[in-house]
Amino acid sequence: MVKKEVITKVQQLISSNHIFVASKSYCPYCRSTIGTLNSLGVKPTVLQLNQIDDGADIQDALRELTGQRTVPSIFIDGKHIGGDSDLQSLKSTGELQRILKL
């Protein structure tokens, strides 16, 4: 069971950032997501779970909140977008640019 304070921390990260990405520094899909967002001129708030002490707890909290265990876990304006393949699909249809108001 994930501690309530970890769930609260994750919910605050999601709600207080326009774009929030839970990532791992060695993950190629995470790098793809961050690169895609940067190429569109937006700067996501990125939390590298493998570089912080409570990263595993945060990943467990994200799974509890979204049902998704893998990274990247992408949120835009508080809404869970999914992972890199979801982001790339949104980009290819132009929906991502609409969501980001570009």
DSSP file (Angstrom, degrees, kcal/mol; ACC not computed):
  #  RESIDUE AA STRUCTURE BP1 BP2  ACC     N-H-->O    O-->H-N    N-H-->O    O-->H-N    TCO  KAPPA ALPHA  PHI   PSI    X-CA   Y-CA   Z-CA
    1    1 A M              0   0    0      0, 0.0     2,-0.3     0, 0.0    60,-0.1   0.000 360.0 360.0 360.0 132.0    0.0    0.0    0.0
    2    2 A V        -     0   0    0     58,-0.1     2,-0.0     1,-0.1    56,-0.0  -0.563 360.0-107.4 -78.6 136.5    1.3    3.4   -1.0
    3    3 A K    >>  -     0   0    0     -2,-0.3     4,-1.9     1,-0.1     3,-0.7  -0.351  20.9-126.7 -64.9 141.6    1.7    5.9    1.8
    4    4 A K  H 3> S+     0   0    0      1,-0.2     4,-2.5     2,-0.2     5,-0.2   0.857 108.8  56.8 -57.8 -37.8   -0.9    8.7    1.7
    5    5 A E  H 3> S+     0   0    0      1,-0.2     4,-2.0     2,-0.2    -1,-0.2   0.818 105.9  50.7 -68.1 -28.6    1.9   11.4    1.8
    6    6 A V  H <> S+     0   0    0     -3,-0.7     4,-2.5     2,-0.2    -1,-0.2   0.915 110.2  49.2 -72.0 -43.0    3.5   10.0   -1.4
    7    7 A I  H  X S+     0   0    0     -4,-1.9     4,-2.7     1,-0.2    -2,-0.2   0.930 112.3  49.2 -58.6 -45.0    0.1   10.0   -3.2
    8    8 A T  H  X S+     0   0    0     -4,-2.5     4,-2.2     1,-0.2    -1,-0.2   0.904 109.7  51.3 -61.6 -42.8   -0.4   13.6   -2.0
    9    9 A K  H  X S+     0   0    0     -4,-2.0     4,-2.2     2,-0.2    -1,-0.2   0.921 112.2  46.4 -60.2 -45.2    3.1   14.6   -3.3
   10   10 A V  H  X S+     0   0    0     -4,-2.5     4,-2.4     1,-0.2    -2,-0.2   0.919 111.1  51.3 -65.5 -44.2    2.4   13.0   -6.7
   11   11 A Q  H  X S+     0   0    0     -4,-2.7     4,-2.5     1,-0.2    -1,-0.2   0.874 110.1  50.5 -61.2 -36.2   -1.0   14.7   -7.0
   12   12 A Q  H  X S+     0   0    0     -4,-2.2     4,-2.2     2,-0.2    -1,-0.2   0.904 109.2  50.4 -68.7 -40.6    0.7   18.1   -6.1
   13   13 A L  H  < S+     0   0    0     -4,-2.2     4,-0.5     1,-0.2    -2,-0.2   0.911 114.1  45.8 -60.9 -41.7    3.3   17.5   -8.8
   14   14 A I  H >< S+     0   0    0     -4,-2.4     3,-0.6     1,-0.2    64,-0.5   0.930 117.4  41.8 -67.3 -46.5    0.6   16.7  -11.4
   15   15 A S  H 3< S+     0   0    0     -4,-2.5    -2,-0.2     1,-0.2    -1,-0.2   0.766 113.4  51.1 -77.4 -24.6   -1.7   19.6  -10.5
   16   16 A S  T 3< S+     0   0    0     -4,-2.2     2,-0.4    -5,-0.2    -1,-0.2   0.437 101.9  67.6 -95.6   1.9    1.0   22.3  -10.0
   17   17 A N    <   -     0   0    0     -3,-0.6    61,-0.5    -4,-0.5    60,-0.2  -0.977  68.2-145.0-125.8 134.6    2.8   21.8  -13.4
   18   18 A H  S    S+     0   0    0     -2,-0.4    59,-3.1     1,-0.3     2,-0.4   0.933  99.1  16.9 -56.9 -47.6    1.4   22.4  -16.9
   19   19 A I  E    S-A   76   0A   0     24,-0.3    26,-3.2    57,-0.2     2,-0.4  -0.985  75.4-178.9-130.6 121.8    3.4   19.4  -18.1
   20   20 A F  E     -Ab  75  45A   0     55,-2.4    55,-2.7    -2,-0.4     2,-0.5  -0.981   2.6-173.6-122.7 130.8    4.7   16.8  -15.7
   21   21 A V  E     -Ab  74  46A   0     24,-2.8    26,-2.5    -2,-0.4     2,-0.6  -0.982  15.4-153.3-126.7 120.5    6.7   13.7  -16.8
   22   22 A A  E     +Ab  73  47A   0     51,-2.4    51,-1.8    -2,-0.5     2,-0.2  -0.840  39.7 161.4 -86.6 125.0    7.7   10.9  -14.5
   23   23 A S  E     - b   0  48A   0     24,-2.9    26,-3.1    -2,-0.6    27,-0.4  -0.764  41.8-132.8-138.3 172.4   10.8    9.6  -16.2
   24   24 A K    >   -     0   0    0     -2,-0.2     3,-1.9    24,-0.2     6,-0.2  -0.990  25.1-131.4-133.8 135.4   14.0    7.5  -15.7
   25   25 A S  T 3  S+     0   0    0     -2,-0.4    -1,-0.1     1,-0.3    23,-0.0   0.747 105.1  46.7 -60.9 -27.5   17.2    8.9  -17.0
   26   26 A Y  T 3  S+     0   0    0      4,-0.0    -1,-0.3    -3,-0.0    -3,-0.0   0.440  85.6 109.7 -93.7  -0.1   18.2    5.7  -18.9
   27   27 A C    <>  -     0   0    0     -3,-1.9     4,-2.1     1,-0.2     5,-0.2  -0.660  54.7-157.9 -84.8 119.3   14.9    5.1  -20.5
   28   28 A P  H  > S+     0   0    0      0, 0.0     4,-2.1     0, 0.0    -1,-0.2   0.839  94.8  53.7 -65.2 -31.4   14.8    5.7  -24.3
   29   29 A Y  H  > S+     0   0    0      2,-0.2     4,-2.3     1,-0.2     5,-0.1   0.869 107.9  50.8 -69.9 -35.4   11.1    6.3  -24.4
   30   30 A C  H  > S+     0   0    0      2,-0.2     4,-2.6     1,-0.2     5,-0.2   0.924 109.9  49.4 -65.1 -44.5   11.4    8.9  -21.7
   31   31 A R  H  X S+     0   0    0     -4,-2.1     4,-2.6     1,-0.2    -2,-0.2   0.893 110.1  52.1 -61.5 -38.9   14.1   10.7  -23.7
   32   32 A S  H  X S+     0   0    0     -4,-2.1     4,-2.6     2,-0.2    -2,-0.2   0.928 110.2  48.0 -62.2 -45.4   11.8   10.5  -26.8
   33   33 A T  H  X S+     0   0    0     -4,-2.3     4,-2.5     2,-0.2     5,-0.2   0.946 114.1  45.2 -59.9 -50.2    9.0   12.1  -24.8
   34   34 A I  H  X S+     0   0    0     -4,-2.6     4,-2.7     1,-0.2    -1,-0.2   0.903 113.7  50.6 -63.4 -41.4   11.2   14.9  -23.4
   35   35 A G  H  X S+     0   0    0     -4,-2.6     4,-2.4    -5,-0.2    -1,-0.2   0.903 109.9  50.1 -62.1 -42.3   12.7   15.5  -26.9
   36   36 A T  H  X S+     0   0    0     -4,-2.6     4,-1.0     2,-0.2    -2,-0.2   0.933 112.8  45.7 -62.2 -46.7    9.3   15.7  -28.5
   37   37 A L  H ><>S+     0   0    0     -4,-2.5     5,-2.1     1,-0.2     3,-0.6   0.924 113.5  49.2 -64.4 -43.6    8.0   18.2  -26.0
   38   38 A N  H ><5S+     0   0    0     -4,-2.7     3,-1.8     1,-0.2    -1,-0.2   0.884 106.2  57.2 -62.0 -38.0   11.2   20.3  -26.2
   39   39 A S  H 3<5S+     0   0    0     -4,-2.4    -1,-0.2     1,-0.3    -2,-0.2   0.757 103.7  54.0 -65.8 -22.8   11.0   20.3  -30.0
   40   40 A L  T <<5S-     0   0    0     -4,-1.0    -1,-0.3    -3,-0.6    -2,-0.2   0.413 123.2-108.0 -88.8   1.4    7.5   21.8  -29.7
   41   41 A G  T < 5S+     0   0    0     -3,-1.8     2,-0.4     1,-0.3    -3,-0.2   0.653  79.8 123.1  84.5  15.1    9.0   24.6  -27.6
   42   42 A V      < -     0   0    0     -5,-2.1    -1,-0.3     2,-0.0    -2,-0.2  -0.871  52.0-145.2-111.6 146.9    7.5   23.5  -24.3
   43   43 A K        -     0   0    0     -2,-0.4   -24,-0.3    -3,-0.1     2,-0.1  -0.904  17.2-156.5-112.1 104.7    9.5   22.7  -21.1
   44   44 A P        -     0   0    0      0, 0.0     2,-0.7     0, 0.0   -24,-0.2  -0.426  23.2-115.2 -75.1 154.0    8.0   19.8  -19.1
   45   45 A T  E     -b   20   0A   0    -26,-3.2   -24,-2.8    -2,-0.1     2,-0.5  -0.837  41.4-162.9 -83.2 119.8    8.7   19.4  -15.4
   46   46 A V  E     -b   21   0A   0     -2,-0.7     2,-0.6   -26,-0.2   -24,-0.2  -0.916  16.1-165.0-115.3 129.7   10.6   16.1  -15.4
   47   47 A L  E     -b   22   0A   0    -26,-2.5   -24,-2.9    -2,-0.5     2,-1.1  -0.954  13.3-149.2-113.0 113.6   11.1   13.9  -12.3
   48   48 A Q  E >   -b   23   0A   0     -2,-0.6     3,-2.0     1,-0.2   -24,-0.2  -0.705  10.3-166.4 -84.1 100.5   13.8   11.3  -12.8
   49   49 A L  G >  S+     0   0    0    -26,-3.1     3,-0.9    -2,-1.1     6,-0.3   0.775  82.8  57.9 -63.3 -28.5   12.6    8.5  -10.6
   50   50 A N  G 3  S+     0   0    0    -27,-0.4    -1,-0.3     1,-0.2   -26,-0.1   0.503 104.5  53.6 -80.3  -1.9   15.8    6.6  -10.7
   51   51 A Q  G <  S+     0   0    0     -3,-2.0     2,-0.3     4,-0.0    -1,-0.2   0.299  98.3  70.4-114.6   8.3   17.8    9.6   -9.3
   52   52 A I  S X  S-     0   0    0     -3,-0.9     3,-1.5    -4,-0.2     4,-0.3  -0.939  79.7-123.2-127.9 151.8   15.7   10.3   -6.2
   53   53 A D  T 3  S+     0   0    0     -2,-0.3     3,-0.4     1,-0.3     4,-0.2   0.852 111.1  40.8 -60.9 -38.5   15.3    8.4   -2.9
   54   54 A D  T 3> S+     0   0    0      1,-0.2     4,-2.5     2,-0.1    -1,-0.3   0.137  79.3 115.7 -99.5  22.2   11.6    8.0   -3.1
   55   55 A G  H <> S+     0   0    0     -3,-1.5     4,-2.4    -6,-0.3    -1,-0.2   0.886  75.9  49.5 -58.0 -42.4   11.4    7.2   -6.8
   56   56 A A  H  > S+     0   0    0     -3,-0.4     4,-2.1    -4,-0.3    -1,-0.2   0.896 111.8  49.4 -65.4 -39.1   10.1    3.7   -6.4
   57   57 A D  H  > S+     0   0    0      2,-0.2     4,-2.3     1,-0.2    -2,-0.2   0.902 110.9  49.8 -65.5 -40.5    7.4    4.9   -4.0
   58   58 A I  H  X S+     0   0    0     -4,-2.5     4,-2.6     2,-0.2    -2,-0.2   0.906 109.4  51.5 -64.8 -41.1    6.4    7.7   -6.5
   59   59 A Q  H  X S+     0   0    0     -4,-2.4     4,-2.0     1,-0.2    -1,-0.2   0.898 110.0  49.7 -63.0 -39.4    6.2    5.1   -9.3
   60   60 A D  H  X S+     0   0    0     -4,-2.1     4,-2.2     2,-0.2    -2,-0.2   0.899 110.5  50.5 -63.8 -40.4    4.0    2.9   -7.1
   61   61 A A  H  X S+     0   0    0     -4,-2.3     4,-2.4     2,-0.2    -2,-0.2   0.907 108.4  51.9 -64.7 -41.4    1.8    6.0   -6.4
   62   62 A L  H  X S+     0   0    0     -4,-2.6     4,-2.7     1,-0.2     6,-0.5   0.904 108.9  51.1 -61.3 -40.6    1.5    6.7  -10.1
   63   63 A R  H  X S+     0   0    0     -4,-2.0     4,-2.4     1,-0.2    -1,-0.2   0.918 110.8  48.6 -62.1 -42.3    0.4    3.1  -10.8
   64   64 A E  H  < S+     0   0    0     -4,-2.2    -2,-0.2     1,-0.2    -1,-0.2   0.890 117.0  42.0 -64.3 -39.0   -2.2    3.5   -8.1
   65   65 A L  H  < S+     0   0    0     -4,-2.4    -2,-0.2    -5,-0.1    -1,-0.2   0.836 133.9  15.6 -76.5 -34.2   -3.5    6.8   -9.6
   66   66 A T  H  < S-     0   0    0     -4,-2.7    -3,-0.2     2,-0.2    -2,-0.2   0.632  90.1-121.4-118.4 -19.2   -3.3    5.9  -13.3
   67   67 A G  S  < S+     0   0    0     -4,-2.4     2,-0.5    -5,-0.5    -4,-0.2   0.392  78.6 116.5  84.6  -3.3   -3.1    2.1  -13.6
   68   68 A Q        +     0   0    0     -6,-0.5    -1,-0.3     1,-0.1    -2,-0.2  -0.879  37.3 176.0-103.9 125.4    0.2    2.7  -15.5
   69   69 A R        +     0   0    0     -2,-0.5    -1,-0.1    -3,-0.1    -6,-0.1   0.720  55.8  84.3 -95.3 -26.3    3.4    1.3  -14.0
   70   70 A T  S    S-     0   0    0      2,-0.1    -2,-0.0    -7,-0.1     0, 0.0  -0.286  76.3 -89.5 -81.9 161.9    5.8    2.2  -16.8
   71   71 A V  S    S+     0   0    0      2,-0.1   -41,-0.2   -50,-0.0   -42,-0.2  -0.875  93.2  54.4-113.9 152.9    7.6    5.4  -17.6
   72   72 A P        -     0   0    0      0, 0.0     2,-0.5     0, 0.0   -49,-0.2   0.483  63.9-177.8 -74.9 152.4    7.3    7.9  -19.0
   73   73 A S  E     -A   22   0A   0    -51,-1.8   -51,-2.4    -2,-0.1     2,-0.4  -0.979  14.8-160.5-118.4 114.8    4.1    8.8  -17.4
   74   74 A I  E     -AC  21  82A   0      8,-2.7     7,-3.1    -2,-0.5     8,-1.1  -0.810  14.4-177.0-111.0 133.5    2.9   12.1  -18.9
   75   75 A F  E     -AC  20  80A   0    -55,-2.7   -55,-2.4    -2,-0.4     2,-0.5  -0.992   4.4-171.1-127.5 134.2    0.4   14.6  -17.5
   76   76 A I  E >  S-AC  19  79A   0      3,-2.4     3,-2.0    -2,-0.4   -57,-0.2  -0.990  78.9 -15.9-125.8 123.4   -0.8   17.7  -19.3
   77   77 A D  T 3  S-     0   0    0    -59,-3.1   -59,-0.1    -2,-0.5    -1,-0.1   0.876 129.9 -52.8  49.5  43.3   -2.9   20.2  -17.3
   78   78 A G  T 3  S+     0   0    0    -64,-0.5     2,-0.4   -61,-0.5    -1,-0.3   0.352 113.3 118.4  82.2  -6.6   -3.6   17.5  -14.7
   79   79 A K  E <   -C   76   0A   0     -3,-2.0    -3,-2.4   -65,-0.1     2,-0.5  -0.799  67.4-123.4 -98.9 133.1   -4.8   14.9  -17.2
   80   80 A H  E     -C   75   0A   0     -2,-0.4    -5,-0.3    -5,-0.2     3,-0.1  -0.628  27.1-179.5 -75.6 120.6   -2.9   11.7  -17.7
   81   81 A I  E     -     0   0A   0     -7,-3.1     2,-0.4    -2,-0.5    -1,-0.2   0.809  35.8-129.4 -87.4 -35.7   -1.9   11.3  -21.3
   82   82 A G  E     -C   74   0A   0     -8,-1.1    -8,-2.7     4,-0.1    -1,-0.3  -0.966  42.4 -34.8 123.1-140.5   -0.2    8.0  -21.0
   83   83 A G  S  > S-     0   0    0     -2,-0.4     4,-2.2   -10,-0.2     5,-0.2  -0.260  74.1 -71.5-109.3-163.9    3.3    7.0  -22.2
   84   84 A D  H  > S+     0   0    0      1,-0.2     4,-2.9     2,-0.2     5,-0.2   0.893 127.8  53.0 -63.0 -42.2    5.5    7.9  -25.1
   85   85 A S  H  > S+     0   0    0      1,-0.2     4,-2.0     2,-0.2    -1,-0.2   0.882 110.2  49.6 -63.4 -35.3    3.5    6.0  -27.8
   86   86 A D  H  > S+     0   0    0      2,-0.2     4,-2.3     1,-0.2    -1,-0.2   0.919 111.9  48.3 -66.0 -43.1    0.4    7.9  -26.6
   87   87 A L  H  X S+     0   0    0     -4,-2.2     4,-2.4     1,-0.2    -2,-0.2   0.923 111.4  49.4 -62.0 -45.2    2.2   11.2  -26.9
   88   88 A Q  H  X S+     0   0    0     -4,-2.9     4,-2.5     1,-0.2    -1,-0.2   0.880 109.9  51.8 -64.4 -37.7    3.6   10.4  -30.3
   89   89 A S  H  X S+     0   0    0     -4,-2.0     4,-1.3    -5,-0.2     6,-0.3   0.925 110.3  48.5 -62.7 -44.4    0.1    9.4  -31.5
   90   90 A L  H  X>S+     0   0    0     -4,-2.3     6,-1.9     1,-0.2     5,-1.0   0.893 112.1  49.7 -62.3 -39.0   -1.3   12.7  -30.3
   91   91 A K  H ><5S+     0   0    0     -4,-2.4     3,-1.1     1,-0.2    -2,-0.2   0.917 106.6  54.5 -65.7 -42.8    1.5   14.6  -32.0
   92   92 A S  H 3<5S+     0   0    0     -4,-2.5    -1,-0.2     1,-0.3    -2,-0.2   0.772 111.8  44.4 -66.2 -25.2    1.0   12.8  -35.3
   93   93 A T  H 3<5S-     0   0    0     -4,-1.3    -1,-0.3    -3,-0.2    -2,-0.2   0.532 112.8-116.4 -93.1  -6.6   -2.7   13.8  -35.4
   94   94 A G  T <X5S+     0   0    0     -3,-1.1     4,-1.6    -4,-0.6    -3,-0.2   0.361  86.7 115.5  86.7  -5.9   -2.1   17.4  -34.3
   95   95 A E  H  >< +     0   0    0     -5,-1.0     4,-2.8    -6,-0.3    -4,-0.2   0.867  69.9  56.2 -65.7 -36.8   -4.0   16.8  -31.1
   96   96 A L  H  > S+     0   0    0     -6,-1.9     4,-2.6     1,-0.2    -1,-0.2   0.927 106.4  49.5 -60.9 -45.2   -1.0   17.3  -28.9
   97   97 A Q  H  4>S+     0   0    0     -7,-0.3     5,-3.0     1,-0.2     4,-0.4   0.873 112.0  49.5 -63.1 -36.1   -0.4   20.7  -30.4
   98   98 A R  H ><5S+     0   0    0     -4,-1.6     3,-1.0     3,-0.2    -2,-0.2   0.932 111.1  48.8 -66.4 -45.6   -4.1   21.6  -29.8
   99   99 A I  H 3<5S+     0   0    0     -4,-2.8    -2,-0.2     1,-0.3    -1,-0.2   0.896 114.2  45.8 -59.8 -40.9   -3.9   20.4  -26.2
  100  100 A L  T 3<5S-     0   0    0     -4,-2.6    -1,-0.3    -5,-0.2    -2,-0.2   0.508 110.9-125.5 -80.7  -4.7   -0.7   22.4  -25.7
  101  101 A K  T < 5       0   0    0     -3,-1.0    -3,-0.2    -4,-0.4    -2,-0.1   0.911 360.0 360.0  60.2  45.9   -2.3   25.4  -27.4
  102  102 A L      <       0   0    0     -5,-3.0    -4,-0.2    -6,-0.1    -1,-0.1   0.411 360.0 360.0 -96.4 360.0    0.5   25.8  -29.9
